[in-house]
Amino acid sequence: MQLELNERTVEGVLILDCKGRILFGEESALLRDALRGLIQRDSIVVLNLAGINHIDSGGLGTLVAVVNAARAVNTSIKLSCLNSRIRDLLEITRLTNFFDTADTVEAALSGCRKP
């Protein structure tokens, strides 16, 4: 399944729901372009990965790149709803502390509500 992205706002916080896979190529480019646009206009973005069934090294590299780009413009990207495969991938690559993660979208929102 190709990557599908849906944008929504909850209590002033932008959530990007992702469904499908994040692979090197078209999917990574789609996610990168979408997030680059969002970090220019929002100070916090929650990336809901509940619908992601696969991520490869290219997809992981894209996430690292957009988080770095977000930090450069004082924007925060929080990853939520990581399945066990994605959690294992972050542990194996020692990126667990690099990403700000939450078990649920609600947990991610509780730490980043706008006044």
Secondary structure, DSSP 4 states (H G I P E B T S, - for coil): ---EEEEEEETTEEEEEEEEEE-TTHHHHHHHHHHHHHHHH-SEEEEEEEEEEEE-HHHHHHHHHHHHHHHHTT-EEEEE---HHHHHHHHHTT-TTTSEEESSHHHHHHTT---
